[in-house]
């Protein structure tokens, strides 16, 4: 095709704005692999980037947004890929300084491309996307640090967000006792359907102020940060493990060394952006197998490029749940 549709971000009169445009291949960033995109998805980072909220995420303008894409190879200058291959591209500089996935055609470095693993469709891959990959990577890292179903309860906060909903489903599938925290009272039944055995209201949490509170959690998946992460460090069991991958509640938190030196708590950062390719492919393989959520259809809705601005606004207001798949 001579031109194709893409959602491009501009900086105009000191404002960041995004809109659907007609794009050409020669306008895209350089790369070895040209992909006809079938699906992308919406992540919190996409909403921040496309609206200019929360600091400068996009490093140059104009730029096609979207940090996820799944589709079919059109052409490749790298012999690892050939026309017709179904592939995934997420993270790295995709949608940040390299034209991203909100485009009917993408062009990316071969080093960023993951073959679609058996067990996933292209749509399922984008229902997962960076969010599912982050949840899977957090599972891998916590398991390496001793997380196991028999150790006790696993807490997931920010429970209706993309990473959290997928993590709840994965954990429940593997036999973990999942406790979800949400501020959305109307979503308790939805979270239980995904596999949460208990759902707590964020508004009713009694966090306390002591350096060590009652030990309750064997593991925790924290997408909130801030005050909730502080509370988690104080309420973990002996040898408890926390995966930190979000900051919806703020980037600062306050704790003491006591949870770490008296209970052996481990706080593990999860950076899904620059994972080495061997580990990246391993995680995607697990996502297509034993970690594949059972409720992907319930977790995902489908939108188009034209729907993105309104969806970004709702996401930043905390008015969404689960995942949005962008159909190209």
Helices and strands as residue ranges (DSSP letters): E 4-12, E 15-23, G 25-27, E 33-41, H 44-51, E 63-64, E 68-76, E 86-90, E 105-108, G 110-112, E 113-115, H 122-144, G 149-151, E 154-156, H 162-173, E 178-182, G 185-187, H 188-194, E 198-201, G 202-204, E 217-222, H 226-235, E 236-244, H 258-262, E 266-269, H 277-287, H 296-299, E 300-303, G 305-307, H 308-316, E 323-327
